[in-house]
Amino acid sequence: MKPKIILALIITAATCGRATVMDFRVTPTNITRFPISVRVTDDNFGKRIAVFYKTNETTMDEFLHSNLTVGDEDNQIARCAVEQLWRTNGVEFVFTIADAYVSASRFYLWEEAHSGKRPISSVWLCWFYLRDFVTNSVPGSVRTNSDTVSPEIVKELPRRVKALRPGTSREQVWKQLRLTPYEGHLAGVSSFPEKEQYWLTWNYELELVYENKPGSDSANRKLVRAALYKNGRKISDSGK
């Protein structure tokens, strides 16, 4: 599998049901739980960030991937794979980013499970906002844009999410959020059977948590809570 943007990977896992994605957001407070380290230094052009991923004897180049997504608070500027630099006991990913893009940019690292050179339908994924590891990160300018869900719907979502109530069926949740036309097309990942996460635009995320009752019809599962995030920061919660 060639390096691809992480959203394409997650779409495959979430919609085809052929892969299990173990998805982890890394922060300075939990990084010791993961086989990675992040080092940040000043550079002439901004911040130089080095990510070290500790490998073992089973790690293979063709099953290890990375993605750097660069943007300001509302606009995606670029996304690309980062060169893998093999070191003793691990792989290093090094890149430099301008201060103006630190706040909203993200780095993704994922490894496909495999048996020898045969891939297995499981993916381990970790990611982080660059700002979490850079002190005094500079927010980008604010402009309006969206790549997937229309700007008009995105603008109304904080209010609509807040109006949701526990017990609402999954089908009604999508209708009330005016997202029914996008169902099945949004990139996302289900970390657990009862939890769904969707990227509405490149920097807006919707989290939906439902009751987990065996044998319940997917469309009629009842909502427990909903939350809307912008650049990883919660901006709206469902009601109680």
Residue frames as qw, qx, qy, qz and C-alpha x, y, z in Angstrom:
[[0.000, 0.889, 0.458, 0.000, 0.00, 0.00, 0.00],
 [0.411, 0.427, -0.030, 0.805, 1.53, 3.30, -1.07],
 [0.151, -0.302, -0.455, 0.824, 1.56, 6.21, 1.41],
 [0.075, -0.605, -0.569, -0.551, -1.84, 7.87, 1.25],
 [0.213, -0.435, 0.224, -0.846, -3.55, 10.63, 3.16],
 [0.058, -0.011, 0.891, -0.451, -4.90, 9.32, 6.42],
 [0.572, 0.217, 0.244, -0.752, -8.50, 10.15, 5.56],
 [0.674, 0.292, -0.533, -0.420, -8.43, 7.68, 2.68],
 [0.291, 0.158, -0.914, 0.234, -7.15, 4.99, 5.01],
 [0.232, 0.104, 0.680, -0.687, -9.86, 5.66, 7.57],
 [0.647, 0.236, -0.122, -0.715, -12.61, 5.68, 4.95],
 [0.583, 0.207, -0.764, -0.186, -11.57, 2.17, 3.93],
 [0.174, 0.025, -0.878, 0.446, -11.57, 0.96, 7.52],
 [0.297, 0.168, 0.492, -0.801, -14.80, 2.63, 8.55],
 [0.635, 0.312, -0.051, -0.705, -16.96, 1.94, 5.52],
 [0.637, 0.295, -0.660, -0.267, -15.73, -1.38, 4.18],
 [0.821, -0.424, 0.213, -0.317, -15.45, -3.15, 7.50],
 [0.918, 0.255, -0.258, 0.163, -12.31, -4.96, 6.36],
 [0.500, 0.336, -0.449, 0.659, -9.88, -3.32, 8.77],
 [0.533, -0.747, -0.359, 0.171, -9.65, -2.47, 12.44],
 [0.319, 0.652, -0.168, 0.667, -8.16, 0.94, 13.17],
 [0.591, -0.573, -0.378, 0.424, -6.63, 1.60, 16.57],
 [0.231, 0.742, 0.121, 0.617, -6.68, 5.39, 16.62],
 [0.577, -0.571, -0.328, 0.483, -4.77, 7.38, 19.27],
 [0.149, 0.913, -0.028, 0.379, -4.28, 11.12, 19.73],
 [0.724, -0.107, -0.320, 0.602, -0.88, 11.79, 21.30],
 [0.139, -0.938, -0.019, -0.317, -0.35, 14.68, 23.73],
 [0.217, 0.600, -0.599, 0.484, 2.53, 15.69, 26.03],
 [0.549, -0.399, 0.489, -0.548, 0.64, 14.14, 28.96],
 [0.920, 0.001, 0.323, -0.224, 0.15, 10.67, 27.42],
 [0.555, 0.680, -0.461, -0.132, 3.11, 10.34, 25.05],
 [0.185, -0.494, 0.834, -0.162, 4.90, 7.93, 27.40],
 [0.762, 0.117, 0.555, -0.313, 2.22, 5.34, 26.54],
 [0.782, 0.612, 0.067, -0.100, 3.37, 5.25, 22.91],
 [0.812, -0.135, 0.261, 0.505, 6.57, 4.19, 21.14],
 [0.433, 0.693, 0.171, 0.551, 7.26, 7.70, 19.87],
 [0.397, -0.584, -0.187, 0.683, 9.04, 10.84, 20.99],
 [0.327, 0.848, 0.277, 0.313, 8.80, 14.41, 19.67],
 [0.523, -0.408, -0.034, 0.748, 11.62, 16.95, 19.70],
 [0.268, 0.897, 0.301, 0.182, 11.12, 20.61, 18.70],
 [0.509, -0.365, 0.055, 0.777, 13.86, 23.15, 18.00],
 [0.235, 0.844, 0.069, -0.476, 13.93, 26.61, 16.42],
 [0.649, 0.204, 0.498, 0.538, 14.83, 26.87, 12.76],
 [0.130, -0.190, 0.196, 0.953, 15.48, 29.82, 10.45],
 [0.277, -0.175, -0.563, -0.759, 12.13, 29.17, 8.77],
 [0.682, -0.414, -0.160, -0.581, 10.04, 28.25, 11.83],
 [0.670, -0.446, 0.527, -0.272, 10.00, 25.13, 13.99],
 [0.456, 0.361, -0.800, -0.148, 12.02, 22.01, 13.23],
 [0.783, -0.249, 0.328, -0.467, 10.14, 18.95, 14.47],
 [0.325, 0.346, -0.877, -0.076, 11.68, 15.50, 14.75],
 [0.842, -0.190, 0.157, -0.479, 9.43, 12.52, 15.47],
 [0.131, 0.401, -0.907, 0.007, 11.14, 9.27, 16.46],
 [0.879, -0.087, -0.059, -0.465, 9.21, 6.00, 16.20],
 [0.318, -0.463, 0.823, -0.087, 10.71, 3.07, 18.07],
 [0.775, 0.243, -0.411, -0.415, 10.56, -0.06, 15.92],
 [0.705, -0.339, 0.617, -0.090, 11.12, -3.76, 16.47],
 [0.292, -0.248, 0.829, 0.407, 12.23, -6.69, 14.35],
 [0.400, 0.481, 0.777, 0.060, 8.80, -6.95, 12.65],
 [0.195, 0.814, 0.109, -0.536, 8.66, -3.33, 11.40],
 [0.583, 0.190, 0.562, 0.554, 8.91, -3.10, 7.62],
 [0.089, -0.240, 0.167, 0.952, 9.28, 0.00, 5.47],
 [0.175, -0.205, -0.660, -0.701, 6.36, -0.81, 3.17],
 [0.383, -0.583, -0.713, -0.073, 3.90, -1.06, 6.07],
 [0.341, -0.556, -0.322, 0.687, 4.93, 2.17, 7.81],
 [0.231, 0.643, 0.417, 0.600, 3.41, 5.47, 6.67],
 [0.231, -0.456, -0.326, 0.795, 3.27, 9.13, 7.65],
 [0.170, 0.706, 0.477, 0.495, 1.34, 12.23, 6.71],
 [0.218, -0.313, -0.251, 0.890, 1.86, 15.91, 7.53],
 [0.094, 0.749, 0.585, 0.297, -1.26, 18.04, 7.10],
 [0.307, -0.144, -0.126, 0.932, -0.46, 21.76, 7.05],
 [0.043, -0.699, -0.536, -0.471, -3.02, 24.52, 7.48],
 [0.044, -0.259, 0.325, -0.909, -4.16, 27.57, 9.37],
 [0.327, 0.091, 0.677, -0.653, -7.29, 27.76, 11.54],
 [0.652, 0.430, 0.353, -0.515, -9.68, 27.35, 8.60],
 [0.673, 0.640, -0.256, -0.269, -7.73, 26.39, 5.50],
 [0.882, -0.159, 0.365, 0.253, -5.80, 23.32, 4.52],
 [0.124, 0.833, -0.387, -0.375, -2.61, 24.41, 2.76],
 [0.515, 0.474, -0.696, -0.157, -0.90, 21.11, 1.95],
 [0.840, -0.327, 0.385, -0.199, -0.51, 17.48, 2.94],
 [0.609, 0.569, -0.552, -0.034, 2.29, 15.08, 2.17],
 [0.939, -0.234, -0.181, 0.174, 4.21, 12.06, 3.38],
 [0.199, -0.891, 0.407, -0.027, 7.40, 12.72, 5.37],
 [0.615, 0.478, -0.624, 0.063, 10.63, 10.94, 4.47],
 [0.899, -0.436, -0.005, -0.048, 11.46, 7.95, 6.67],
 [0.252, 0.722, -0.593, 0.252, 14.99, 8.12, 8.09],
 [0.921, -0.236, -0.309, -0.002, 15.94, 4.73, 9.52],
 [0.071, -0.737, 0.544, -0.396, 18.05, 4.99, 12.68],
 [0.280, 0.122, -0.910, 0.279, 19.29, 2.49, 15.25],
 [0.009, -0.309, -0.849, 0.428, 16.17, 1.01, 16.93],
 [0.238, 0.683, 0.529, -0.443, 13.74, 3.20, 15.05],
 [0.376, 0.521, 0.467, 0.608, 12.64, 5.56, 12.30],
 [0.152, -0.510, -0.220, 0.818, 12.83, 9.36, 12.39],
 [0.275, 0.727, 0.513, 0.365, 10.60, 11.84, 10.58],
 [0.331, -0.446, -0.103, 0.825, 11.96, 15.39, 10.37],
 [0.238, 0.671, 0.479, 0.514, 10.28, 18.49, 8.95],
 [0.186, -0.189, -0.215, 0.940, 10.18, 22.26, 9.40],
 [0.011, 0.715, 0.659, 0.235, 6.98, 24.30, 9.60],
 [0.084, 0.452, -0.028, 0.888, 6.37, 28.06, 9.68],
 [0.000, -0.111, -0.661, 0.742, 5.09, 29.47, 12.97],
 [0.454, 0.086, -0.049, -0.886, 1.86, 30.66, 11.31],
 [0.731, 0.033, -0.521, -0.439, 0.84, 27.05, 10.62],
 [0.159, 0.207, -0.883, 0.391, 1.81, 25.41, 13.91],
 [0.430, -0.047, 0.484, -0.761, -1.54, 25.82, 15.64],
 [0.797, 0.222, 0.157, -0.539, -3.77, 23.83, 13.28],
 [0.562, 0.476, -0.648, -0.193, -1.32, 21.46, 11.55],
 [0.865, -0.284, 0.332, -0.247, -1.18, 17.75, 12.35],
 [0.213, 0.501, -0.827, -0.142, 1.21, 14.83, 11.97],
 [0.923, -0.050, 0.114, -0.364, -0.03, 11.26, 11.44],
 [0.085, 0.476, -0.874, -0.048, 1.93, 8.03, 11.76],
 [0.868, -0.027, 0.230, -0.438, 0.46, 4.61, 11.09],
 [0.015, -0.394, 0.907, 0.146, 1.64, 1.05, 10.70],
 [0.814, 0.051, -0.292, -0.499, -0.24, -1.78, 9.02],
 [0.699, -0.325, 0.621, -0.140, -0.26, -5.12, 10.77],
 [0.666, 0.509, -0.472, -0.273, 1.30, -7.86, 8.68],
 [0.879, -0.255, 0.400, 0.039, 2.54, -11.42, 8.67],
 [0.634, -0.017, 0.465, 0.617, 5.85, -11.36, 6.84],
 [0.040, -0.111, 0.331, 0.936, 5.05, -9.41, 3.68],
 [0.179, -0.475, -0.772, -0.382, 1.35, -10.22, 3.81],
 [0.183, -0.290, 0.195, -0.919, -0.83, -7.37, 5.16],
 [0.179, -0.405, -0.870, 0.216, -3.40, -8.08, 7.87],
 [0.113, -0.682, -0.420, -0.588, -6.61, -6.06, 8.17],
 [0.511, -0.760, -0.301, 0.267, -5.52, -4.03, 11.19],
 [0.390, 0.632, -0.066, 0.666, -3.92, -0.59, 11.47],
 [0.508, -0.594, -0.333, 0.527, -2.24, 1.14, 14.42],
 [0.259, 0.697, 0.195, 0.640, -2.52, 4.91, 14.06],
 [0.390, -0.641, -0.332, 0.572, -1.29, 7.79, 16.22],
 [0.293, 0.651, 0.246, 0.656, -1.45, 11.50, 15.50],
 [0.364, -0.597, -0.366, 0.615, -0.96, 14.88, 17.18],
 [0.184, 0.963, 0.143, 0.138, -1.43, 18.59, 16.72],
 [0.618, 0.357, -0.242, 0.657, 1.96, 20.24, 16.33],
 [0.176, -0.721, 0.117, -0.660, 0.88, 22.99, 18.72],
 [0.836, -0.523, -0.100, -0.135, 0.70, 20.49, 21.59],
 [0.864, -0.193, -0.003, 0.465, 4.47, 20.09, 21.46],
 [0.408, 0.396, 0.042, 0.821, 5.41, 23.65, 20.52],
 [0.238, -0.617, -0.459, 0.593, 5.25, 26.34, 23.20],
 [0.070, 0.617, 0.009, -0.784, 3.80, 29.72, 22.25],
 [0.371, 0.280, 0.754, 0.463, 2.26, 28.36, 19.06],
 [0.122, 0.288, -0.070, -0.947, 0.87, 31.06, 16.79],
 [0.525, 0.497, 0.652, -0.230, -2.76, 30.78, 15.60],
 [0.300, 0.183, 0.573, 0.741, -3.31, 31.25, 11.89],
 [0.253, 0.077, -0.037, -0.964, -5.59, 33.89, 10.44],
 [0.416, 0.328, 0.777, -0.340, -9.30, 33.15, 10.42],
 [0.332, 0.234, -0.457, -0.791, -10.98, 32.65, 7.07],
 [0.742, 0.137, 0.452, -0.476, -14.08, 30.73, 6.06],
 [0.460, 0.399, -0.691, -0.390, -13.72, 27.60, 3.98],
 [0.726, -0.142, 0.623, -0.256, -14.82, 23.97, 3.98],
 [0.102, 0.383, -0.807, -0.438, -13.90, 21.08, 1.74],
 [0.069, -0.154, -0.980, -0.107, -16.70, 18.55, 2.32],
 [0.032, -0.688, -0.698, 0.196, -19.80, 19.74, 4.15],
 [0.208, 0.722, 0.274, 0.600, -21.15, 23.05, 2.85],
 [0.222, 0.186, -0.364, 0.885, -20.17, 26.23, 4.75],
 [0.471, -0.393, -0.109, -0.782, -23.83, 27.02, 5.44],
 [0.851, -0.325, -0.392, -0.133, -24.34, 23.73, 7.27],
 [0.637, 0.036, -0.457, 0.620, -21.02, 23.99, 9.12],
 [0.025, -0.373, 0.173, -0.911, -22.00, 27.45, 10.37],
 [0.655, -0.390, -0.102, -0.639, -25.22, 26.08, 11.91],
 [0.746, -0.017, -0.661, 0.080, -23.72, 22.96, 13.45],
 [0.170, 0.150, -0.647, 0.728, -22.72, 24.36, 16.88],
 [0.491, -0.083, 0.214, -0.840, -26.35, 25.32, 17.49],
 [0.817, 0.034, -0.379, -0.432, -27.75, 22.08, 16.06],
 [0.571, 0.118, -0.755, 0.301, -25.36, 19.88, 18.06],
 [0.057, -0.130, 0.566, -0.812, -26.31, 21.74, 21.24],
 [0.634, -0.037, 0.010, -0.772, -29.99, 21.08, 20.48],
 [0.650, 0.065, -0.741, -0.154, -29.52, 17.29, 20.30],
 [0.606, -0.471, 0.373, -0.522, -30.83, 15.28, 23.24],
 [0.129, -0.245, 0.958, -0.068, -29.93, 11.83, 24.61],
 [0.515, 0.294, 0.745, -0.304, -32.26, 9.14, 23.33],
 [0.523, 0.645, -0.140, -0.539, -32.49, 10.54, 19.80],
 [0.912, 0.168, 0.355, 0.114, -32.21, 7.78, 17.19],
 [0.498, -0.281, 0.450, 0.686, -29.17, 7.71, 14.93],
 [0.311, 0.508, 0.619, 0.513, -31.35, 8.39, 11.90],
 [0.101, -0.933, -0.340, -0.062, -32.88, 11.45, 13.55],
 [0.498, -0.648, 0.137, 0.560, -29.47, 12.72, 14.65],
 [0.425, 0.014, 0.524, 0.738, -28.31, 12.91, 11.03],
 [0.096, 0.711, 0.571, 0.399, -31.56, 14.57, 10.00],
 [0.298, -0.907, -0.243, 0.172, -31.45, 17.17, 12.77],
 [0.463, -0.558, 0.279, 0.630, -27.86, 18.03, 11.92],
 [0.558, 0.753, -0.032, -0.347, -28.83, 18.33, 8.23],
 [0.129, -0.599, 0.748, 0.254, -26.11, 15.81, 7.38],
 [0.808, 0.178, 0.533, -0.177, -28.22, 13.02, 5.87],
 [0.703, 0.698, -0.092, -0.101, -27.04, 13.77, 2.27],
 [0.185, 0.745, -0.630, 0.120, -23.45, 13.26, 3.45],
 [0.757, -0.337, 0.515, -0.219, -24.02, 9.98, 5.29],
 [0.917, 0.155, 0.337, 0.148, -21.74, 7.29, 3.91],
 [0.600, 0.700, -0.003, 0.388, -19.47, 9.84, 2.24],
 [0.197, -0.906, 0.289, -0.240, -17.73, 11.47, 5.19],
 [0.577, 0.334, -0.663, 0.340, -14.31, 10.26, 6.26],
 [0.557, -0.606, 0.262, -0.504, -14.28, 8.91, 9.77],
 [0.399, 0.224, -0.867, 0.198, -13.40, 6.13, 12.14],
 [0.762, -0.493, -0.134, -0.398, -15.29, 4.01, 14.66],
 [0.088, 0.534, -0.754, 0.372, -12.91, 3.37, 17.55],
 [0.225, 0.056, 0.894, -0.384, -15.60, 1.38, 19.38],
 [0.053, 0.427, 0.847, 0.313, -18.97, 0.00, 18.24],
 [0.095, -0.806, -0.552, 0.191, -20.81, 2.77, 20.08],
 [0.190, -0.762, 0.060, 0.616, -18.52, 5.66, 19.07],
 [0.628, 0.552, 0.377, 0.398, -18.36, 7.33, 15.66],
 [0.234, -0.686, 0.094, 0.682, -16.08, 10.19, 14.60],
 [0.589, 0.624, 0.425, 0.289, -16.35, 12.08, 11.30],
 [0.293, -0.289, 0.161, 0.897, -14.32, 14.76, 9.54],
 [0.350, 0.775, 0.477, -0.224, -16.90, 17.24, 8.24],
 [0.428, 0.879, -0.189, 0.092, -14.23, 19.47, 6.72],
 [0.682, 0.361, -0.489, 0.406, -10.48, 19.22, 7.07],
 [0.188, 0.262, -0.577, 0.751, -10.59, 20.84, 10.53],
 [0.599, -0.239, 0.197, -0.738, -14.13, 20.19, 11.85],
 [0.277, 0.053, -0.959, 0.032, -14.79, 16.85, 13.57],
 [0.673, -0.309, -0.035, -0.671, -18.07, 15.41, 14.81],
 [0.122, 0.156, -0.945, 0.262, -18.16, 12.82, 17.58],
 [0.709, -0.227, -0.167, -0.647, -21.30, 10.76, 18.19],
 [0.014, 0.186, -0.933, 0.309, -21.67, 8.26, 21.02],
 [0.681, -0.181, -0.347, -0.619, -24.61, 5.85, 21.08],
 [0.751, -0.326, 0.463, -0.339, -25.96, 3.22, 23.45],
 [0.272, 0.395, -0.856, -0.194, -24.25, -0.09, 22.84],
 [0.729, -0.024, 0.499, -0.467, -27.03, -2.67, 22.94],
 [0.224, -0.161, 0.905, 0.322, -26.40, -6.04, 21.27],
 [0.240, 0.406, 0.863, 0.183, -28.68, -6.72, 18.34],
 [0.165, 0.746, 0.308, -0.566, -29.97, -3.14, 18.06],
 [0.588, 0.654, 0.364, 0.306, -30.67, -1.77, 14.59],
 [0.510, -0.021, 0.030, 0.859, -27.98, 0.70, 13.53],
 [0.008, -0.501, -0.308, -0.809, -30.44, 3.37, 12.37],
 [0.530, -0.691, -0.306, -0.385, -32.37, 3.21, 15.67],
 [0.636, -0.144, -0.457, 0.605, -29.47, 3.25, 18.11],
 [0.243, -0.923, -0.292, -0.052, -30.03, 5.93, 20.76],
 [0.359, 0.672, -0.255, 0.596, -27.71, 8.90, 21.19],
 [0.646, -0.504, -0.381, 0.429, -25.81, 9.27, 24.46],
 [0.190, -0.815, 0.012, 0.547, -23.89, 12.43, 23.60],
 [0.651, 0.609, 0.216, 0.399, -22.52, 14.45, 20.70],
 [0.365, -0.742, 0.088, 0.555, -19.66, 16.92, 20.40],
 [0.598, 0.764, 0.097, 0.224, -18.31, 19.19, 17.68],
 [0.620, -0.523, 0.163, 0.562, -14.60, 20.05, 17.44],
 [0.478, 0.871, -0.044, 0.106, -12.69, 22.66, 15.48],
 [0.399, 0.662, -0.537, 0.338, -8.95, 22.07, 15.18],
 [0.566, -0.020, -0.755, 0.331, -9.21, 19.58, 18.03],
 [0.034, -0.004, 0.499, -0.866, -10.93, 22.01, 20.41],
 [0.007, -0.527, -0.850, 0.020, -14.47, 21.29, 21.50],
 [0.053, -0.082, -0.076, -0.992, -16.83, 24.09, 20.47],
 [0.626, -0.166, -0.089, -0.757, -20.25, 22.51, 21.09],
 [0.065, -0.043, 0.965, -0.250, -21.83, 19.77, 23.24],
 [0.383, -0.397, -0.691, -0.467, -25.22, 18.11, 22.99],
 [0.444, -0.493, 0.183, -0.725, -27.82, 18.89, 25.62],
 [0.043, 0.098, -0.937, 0.332, -28.82, 16.70, 28.55]]
